Amino acid sequence: MSTSVTVKTKLYCGSYCTNTVNGQKASNTISAEFAVKALGNKLFPSHSFKVECSENNTWTITVTSTPLDTAERLIISEVGDFAASLPHPDFMPSAPQMQDELVARIRRVFTDIKQQKAQ
């Protein structure tokens, strides 16, 4: 099931401004689309979404990822960061130390996701 919101934009004093949606609004001097994307980032942090303009400066922001997709992306990123932080092979930590560090990173990802879900 996808989540979507409808957004209206207007040009005001040289900035494209969105209406307020769920207590959030955004503006951008480049384009209405950039303003809508900025609002999407505020409304749906850590989610992928698409924006579409229908007519008369009316836009739709639709979430295209699930929390599980987001978790998968973040975990893969953390594993990459972990691998990049490994020291020179002559100074490798022990297997238990590497496991503890990787588990701690993954737990941080899920803690962040749970906090975002609670907001």
Buried (B, 14 or more C-beta within 10 A) or exposed (E): EEEEBEBBBEEEEEBBBBEEBEEBBBBBEEEBBBBBBBBBBBBBEBBBBEBEBEEEBEBBBBBEBBEEBBBEBBBEEBEEEBEEEEEEEEEEEEEEEBEEBBEEBBEEBEEBBEEBEEE
